[in-house]
Amino acid sequence: MNYELLRPFDLEMAKDGNPMVSDYEKNELVYVAGPHVDTEEIVVEYVAGYLIYYAKDLRMSPLCWLHEKPVYKGDKLWSLSYKQWVVVTGTHMDSDGDLFLDFDNDGDYWISGPSELFDPIETRLFWDKPKPKVEKGGWLNIYGMGDCALHPTLDAAEKAKGRGCVATIEVEWEQDE
């Protein structure tokens, strides 16, 4: 994970309870007080107590990571399942201990947890809308030694069939527009 992609410290977000990380400590930190008028020091709560950091050394902690980029509240993502753009509104944990990413359309996606019933979010959410796929097809004349020739129609394949053709099969595939 590239921590340089994290958003810089935002006092209002921190006061609203959004967790932070520091350039030195990658565990989540929670805002307590500050900044100090002269030094811009921020008091944060840490697993083992309290720490003081300069605001310039803090970054906002993401809700999760998607395709090696941090995801924050308000980010717009393309949902393959919903076939539309969704805006991230937060996270929630269900009674089984699974963590979900929430969206403005009342939908959500599983991020992590004990359930293994869900696909990873990397297969369902994207930063950019995927390029549409175009279905293509044709007819393949297959010859000995693995040689083959593709033709747009069965008629064209039959007309072009050369000596040693062992089969003519229909093939289909998808490709980017």
Phi and psi restraints in degrees (value plus and minus 20) as a CYANA .aco file:
   2 ASN   PHI    -111.1   -71.1
   2 ASN   PSI      81.4   121.4
   3 TYR   PHI     -90.1   -50.1
   3 TYR   PSI     -33.3     6.7
   4 GLU   PHI     -88.2   -48.2
   4 GLU   PSI     -38.1     1.9
   5 LEU   PHI    -101.3   -61.3
   5 LEU   PSI     -29.6    10.4
   6 LEU   PHI     -87.4   -47.4
   6 LEU   PSI     127.1   167.1
   7 ARG   PHI     -88.1   -48.1
   7 ARG   PSI     126.8   166.8
   8 PRO   PHI     -86.1   -46.1
   8 PRO   PSI     144.5   184.5
   9 PHE   PHI     -76.5   -36.5
   9 PHE   PSI     113.8   153.8
  10 ASP   PHI    -149.1  -109.1
  10 ASP   PSI      91.3   131.3
  11 LEU   PHI     -77.8   -37.8
  11 LEU   PSI     -63.8   -23.8
  12 GLU   PHI     -85.2   -45.2
  12 GLU   PSI     -61.5   -21.5
  13 MET   PHI     -83.0   -43.0
  13 MET   PSI     -61.9   -21.9
  14 ALA   PHI     -83.3   -43.3
  14 ALA   PSI     -63.0   -23.0
  15 LYS   PHI     -84.4   -44.4
  15 LYS   PSI     -49.0    -9.0
  16 ASP   PHI     -97.5   -57.5
  16 ASP   PSI     -19.9    20.1
  17 GLY   PHI      79.0   119.0
  17 GLY   PSI     -17.5    22.5
  18 ASN   PHI     -89.3   -49.3
  18 ASN   PSI     109.3   149.3
  19 PRO   PHI     -90.6   -50.6
  19 PRO   PSI     140.7   180.7
  20 MET   PHI    -147.4  -107.4
  20 MET   PSI     147.5   187.5
  21 VAL   PHI    -153.0  -113.0
  21 VAL   PSI     142.0   182.0
  22 SER   PHI    -131.2   -91.2
  22 SER   PSI     148.4   188.4
  23 ASP   PHI     -85.0   -45.0
  23 ASP   PSI     -37.7     2.3
  24 TYR   PHI    -126.5   -86.5
  24 TYR   PSI     -49.2    -9.2
  25 GLU   PHI    -144.2  -104.2
  25 GLU   PSI      96.4   136.4
  26 LYS   PHI    -108.6   -68.6
  26 LYS   PSI     -24.6    15.4
  27 ASN   PHI     -94.5   -54.5
  27 ASN   PSI     132.5   172.5
  28 GLU   PHI     -87.6   -47.6
  28 GLU   PSI     121.7   161.7
  29 LEU   PHI    -139.8   -99.8
  29 LEU   PSI     127.5   167.5
  30 VAL   PHI    -138.2   -98.2
  30 VAL   PSI     114.1   154.1
  31 TYR   PHI     -81.8   -41.8
  31 TYR   PSI     117.0   157.0
  32 VAL   PHI    -139.2   -99.2
  32 VAL   PSI     -72.4   -32.4
  33 ALA   PHI    -179.8  -139.8
  33 ALA   PSI     144.2   184.2
  34 GLY   PHI      96.9   136.9
  34 GLY   PSI    -198.2  -158.2
  35 PRO   PHI    -101.7   -61.7
  35 PRO   PSI     133.7   173.7
  36 HIS   PHI     -85.6   -45.6
  36 HIS   PSI     118.8   158.8
  37 VAL   PHI     -77.5   -37.5
  37 VAL   PSI     -63.4   -23.4
  38 ASP   PHI    -108.0   -68.0
  38 ASP   PSI     -57.9   -17.9
  39 THR   PHI    -125.2   -85.2
  39 THR   PSI     -30.6     9.4
  40 GLU   PHI      39.1    79.1
  40 GLU   PSI       8.4    48.4
  41 GLU   PHI    -100.1   -60.1
  41 GLU   PSI     122.9   162.9
  42 ILE   PHI    -136.4   -96.4
  42 ILE   PSI     115.0   155.0
  43 VAL   PHI    -113.4   -73.4
  43 VAL   PSI     108.6   148.6
  44 VAL   PHI    -147.3  -107.3
  44 VAL   PSI     133.5   173.5
  45 GLU   PHI    -114.1   -74.1
  45 GLU   PSI     116.8   156.8
  46 TYR   PHI    -147.1  -107.1
  46 TYR   PSI     144.9   184.9
  47 VAL   PHI     -69.6   -29.6
  47 VAL   PSI     -60.2   -20.2
  48 ALA   PHI    -119.8   -79.8
  48 ALA   PSI      -9.6    30.4
  49 GLY   PHI     120.6   160.6
  49 GLY   PSI    -155.5  -115.5
  50 TYR   PHI    -140.4  -100.4
  50 TYR   PSI     128.5   168.5
  51 LEU   PHI    -155.7  -115.7
  51 LEU   PSI     141.3   181.3
  52 ILE   PHI    -140.0  -100.0
  52 ILE   PSI     109.9   149.9
  53 TYR   PHI    -149.1  -109.1
  53 TYR   PSI     131.8   171.8
  54 TYR   PHI     -94.9   -54.9
  54 TYR   PSI     121.3   161.3
  55 ALA   PHI     -75.3   -35.3
  55 ALA   PSI     -55.2   -15.2
  56 LYS   PHI     -86.2   -46.2
  56 LYS   PSI     -37.0     3.0
  57 ASP   PHI    -115.6   -75.6
  57 ASP   PSI     -17.5    22.5
  58 LEU   PHI    -126.5   -86.5
  58 LEU   PSI     129.3   169.3
  59 ARG   PHI    -153.4  -113.4
  59 ARG   PSI     135.7   175.7
  60 MET   PHI    -100.1   -60.1
  60 MET   PSI     112.7   152.7
  61 SER   PHI     -98.5   -58.5
  61 SER   PSI     114.4   154.4
  62 PRO   PHI     -96.8   -56.8
  62 PRO   PSI     142.9   182.9
  63 LEU   PHI     -88.8   -48.8
  63 LEU   PSI     -56.5   -16.5
  64 CYS   PHI    -188.1  -148.1
  64 CYS   PSI    -198.8  -158.8
  65 TRP   PHI    -136.2   -96.2
  65 TRP   PSI     120.7   160.7
  66 LEU   PHI    -156.7  -116.7
  66 LEU   PSI     100.7   140.7
  67 HIS   PHI      30.9    70.9
  67 HIS   PSI      24.6    64.6
  68 GLU   PHI      46.2    86.2
  68 GLU   PSI       2.1    42.1
  69 LYS   PHI    -146.7  -106.7
  69 LYS   PSI     124.2   164.2
  70 PRO   PHI     -93.3   -53.3
  70 PRO   PSI     122.3   162.3
  71 VAL   PHI    -129.2   -89.2
  71 VAL   PSI     109.6   149.6
  72 TYR   PHI    -142.7  -102.7
  72 TYR   PSI     141.2   181.2
  73 LYS   PHI     -76.3   -36.3
  73 LYS   PSI     112.9   152.9
  74 GLY   PHI      75.9   115.9
  74 GLY   PSI     -32.1     7.9
  75 ASP   PHI     -88.2   -48.2
  75 ASP   PSI     125.3   165.3
  76 LYS   PHI    -124.4   -84.4
  76 LYS   PSI     104.4   144.4
  77 LEU   PHI    -146.9  -106.9
  77 LEU   PSI     131.4   171.4
  78 TRP   PHI    -108.7   -68.7
  78 TRP   PSI     104.8   144.8
  79 SER   PHI    -118.1   -78.1
  79 SER   PSI      98.2   138.2
  80 LEU   PHI     -88.2   -48.2
  80 LEU   PSI     -56.1   -16.1
  81 SER   PHI     -89.3   -49.3
  81 SER   PSI     -65.3   -25.3
  82 TYR   PHI    -104.3   -64.3
  82 TYR   PSI     -34.1     5.9
  83 LYS   PHI      36.0    76.0
  83 LYS   PSI      22.2    62.2
  84 GLN   PHI    -180.2  -140.2
  84 GLN   PSI     147.5   187.5
  85 TRP   PHI     -96.6   -56.6
  85 TRP   PSI     119.7   159.7
  86 VAL   PHI    -146.8  -106.8
  86 VAL   PSI     129.8   169.8
  87 VAL   PHI    -127.6   -87.6
  87 VAL   PSI     109.8   149.8
  88 VAL   PHI     -90.4   -50.4
  88 VAL   PSI     108.3   148.3
  89 THR   PHI    -133.2   -93.2
  89 THR   PSI     -30.3     9.7
  90 GLY   PHI     131.8   171.8
  90 GLY   PSI    -178.0  -138.0
  91 THR   PHI    -156.4  -116.4
  91 THR   PSI     141.9   181.9
  92 HIS   PHI    -168.8  -128.8
  92 HIS   PSI     136.8   176.8
  93 MET   PHI    -135.0   -95.0
  93 MET   PSI     113.6   153.6
  94 ASP   PHI    -107.3   -67.3
  94 ASP   PSI     159.0   199.0
  95 SER   PHI     -86.5   -46.5
  95 SER   PSI     -38.7     1.3
  96 ASP   PHI    -106.3   -66.3
  96 ASP   PSI     -24.3    15.7
  97 GLY   PHI      69.2   109.2
  97 GLY   PSI      -6.3    33.7
  98 ASP   PHI    -107.2   -67.2
  98 ASP   PSI     117.6   157.6
  99 LEU   PHI    -117.4   -77.4
  99 LEU   PSI     112.0   152.0
 100 PHE   PHI    -142.5  -102.5
 100 PHE   PSI     125.4   165.4
 101 LEU   PHI    -112.4   -72.4
 101 LEU   PSI     107.5   147.5
 102 ASP   PHI    -119.8   -79.8
 102 ASP   PSI     131.6   171.6
 103 PHE   PHI    -148.7  -108.7
 103 PHE   PSI     145.2   185.2
 104 ASP   PHI     -88.1   -48.1
 104 ASP   PSI     -35.3     4.7
 105 ASN   PHI    -115.2   -75.2
 105 ASN   PSI      -0.5    39.5
 106 ASP   PHI      47.3    87.3
 106 ASP   PSI      -8.6    31.4
 107 GLY   PHI    -111.8   -71.8
 107 GLY   PSI     151.0   191.0
 108 ASP   PHI    -174.7  -134.7
 108 ASP   PSI     144.1   184.1
 109 TYR   PHI    -153.8  -113.8
 109 TYR   PSI     121.8   161.8
 110 TRP   PHI     -87.3   -47.3
 110 TRP   PSI     113.0   153.0
 111 ILE   PHI    -123.3   -83.3
 111 ILE   PSI     -73.5   -33.5
 112 SER   PHI    -180.5  -140.5
 112 SER   PSI     146.9   186.9
 113 GLY   PHI     120.8   160.8
 113 GLY   PSI    -195.9  -155.9
 114 PRO   PHI     -89.5   -49.5
 114 PRO   PSI     -45.4    -5.4
 115 SER   PHI     -89.9   -49.9
 115 SER   PSI     117.0   157.0
 116 GLU   PHI    -132.8   -92.8
 116 GLU   PSI       0.8    40.8
 117 LEU   PHI    -107.8   -67.8
 117 LEU   PSI     -28.8    11.2
 118 PHE   PHI    -129.5   -89.5
 118 PHE   PSI     127.9   167.9
 119 ASP   PHI     -94.6   -54.6
 119 ASP   PSI     130.4   170.4
 120 PRO   PHI     -82.6   -42.6
 120 PRO   PSI     128.2   168.2
 121 ILE   PHI     -83.3   -43.3
 121 ILE   PSI     -42.6    -2.6
 122 GLU   PHI     -81.9   -41.9
 122 GLU   PSI     -41.0    -1.0
 123 THR   PHI    -110.5   -70.5
 123 THR   PSI     -27.1    12.9
 124 ARG   PHI    -145.8  -105.8
 124 ARG   PSI     -38.0     2.0
 125 LEU   PHI    -144.5  -104.5
 125 LEU   PSI     121.9   161.9
 126 PHE   PHI    -160.7  -120.7
 126 PHE   PSI     132.0   172.0
 127 TRP   PHI     -93.9   -53.9
 127 TRP   PSI     -51.2   -11.2
 128 ASP   PHI    -143.2  -103.2
 128 ASP   PSI     130.3   170.3
 129 LYS   PHI     -87.1   -47.1
 129 LYS   PSI     106.1   146.1
 130 PRO   PHI     -81.4   -41.4
 130 PRO   PSI     126.9   166.9
 131 LYS   PHI     -85.2   -45.2
 131 LYS   PSI     120.6   160.6
 132 PRO   PHI     -84.4   -44.4
 132 PRO   PSI     127.7   167.7
 133 LYS   PHI    -119.5   -79.5
 133 LYS   PSI     125.3   165.3
 134 VAL   PHI    -133.9   -93.9
 134 VAL   PSI     109.3   149.3
 135 GLU   PHI    -100.2   -60.2
 135 GLU   PSI     111.6   151.6
 136 LYS   PHI    -143.3  -103.3
 136 LYS   PSI     142.5   182.5
 137 GLY   PHI    -181.7  -141.7
 137 GLY   PSI     149.9   189.9
 138 GLY   PHI     159.4   199.4
 138 GLY   PSI    -189.5  -149.5
 139 TRP   PHI    -143.3  -103.3
 139 TRP   PSI     114.8   154.8
 140 LEU   PHI    -133.7   -93.7
 140 LEU   PSI     101.0   141.0
 141 ASN   PHI    -108.0   -68.0
 141 ASN   PSI     104.5   144.5
 142 ILE   PHI    -128.2   -88.2
 142 ILE   PSI     112.5   152.5
 143 TYR   PHI    -138.0   -98.0
 143 TYR   PSI     146.7   186.7
 144 GLY   PHI     -79.5   -39.5
 144 GLY   PSI     139.0   179.0
 145 MET   PHI      46.5    86.5
 145 MET   PSI      -0.6    39.4
 146 GLY   PHI      62.6   102.6
 146 GLY   PSI     -15.7    24.3
 147 ASP   PHI     -94.5   -54.5
 147 ASP   PSI     128.0   168.0
 148 CYS   PHI    -174.0  -134.0
 148 CYS   PSI     143.8   183.8
 149 ALA   PHI    -160.4  -120.4
 149 ALA   PSI     110.8   150.8
 150 LEU   PHI    -115.9   -75.9
 150 LEU   PSI     118.0   158.0
 151 HIS   PHI    -154.1  -114.1
 151 HIS   PSI     128.5   168.5
 152 PRO   PHI     -91.0   -51.0
 152 PRO   PSI     -47.5    -7.5
 153 THR   PHI    -154.7  -114.7
 153 THR   PSI     142.7   182.7
 154 LEU   PHI     -83.9   -43.9
 154 LEU   PSI     -60.0   -20.0
 155 ASP   PHI     -80.1   -40.1
 155 ASP   PSI     -63.9   -23.9
 156 ALA   PHI     -85.2   -45.2
 156 ALA   PSI     -58.0   -18.0
 157 ALA   PHI     -86.3   -46.3
 157 ALA   PSI     -62.3   -22.3
 158 GLU   PHI     -83.2   -43.2
 158 GLU   PSI     -62.7   -22.7
 159 LYS   PHI     -86.8   -46.8
 159 LYS   PSI     -53.2   -13.2
 160 ALA   PHI    -110.7   -70.7
 160 ALA   PSI     -24.1    15.9
 161 LYS   PHI     -78.5   -38.5
 161 LYS   PSI     101.2   141.2
 162 GLY   PHI    -119.6   -79.6
 162 GLY   PSI     159.8   199.8
 163 ARG   PHI     -85.8   -45.8
 163 ARG   PSI     119.3   159.3
 164 GLY   PHI      67.9   107.9
 164 GLY   PSI     -14.3    25.7
 165 CYS   PHI     -90.8   -50.8
 165 CYS   PSI     102.7   142.7
 166 VAL   PHI    -115.6   -75.6
 166 VAL   PSI     -40.4    -0.4
 167 ALA   PHI    -184.9  -144.9
 167 ALA   PSI     134.5   174.5
 168 THR   PHI    -146.4  -106.4
 168 THR   PSI     101.4   141.4
 169 ILE   PHI    -147.2  -107.2
 169 ILE   PSI     133.0   173.0
 170 GLU   PHI    -106.4   -66.4
 170 GLU   PSI     117.3   157.3
 171 VAL   PHI    -147.9  -107.9
 171 VAL   PSI     128.4   168.4
 172 GLU   PHI    -156.4  -116.4
 172 GLU   PSI     129.5   169.5
 173 TRP   PHI    -177.8  -137.8
 173 TRP   PSI     147.4   187.4
 174 GLU   PHI    -134.2   -94.2
 174 GLU   PSI     125.1   165.1
 175 GLN   PHI    -166.6  -126.6
 175 GLN   PSI     139.2   179.2
 176 ASP   PHI     -83.4   -43.4
 176 ASP   PSI     126.9   166.9
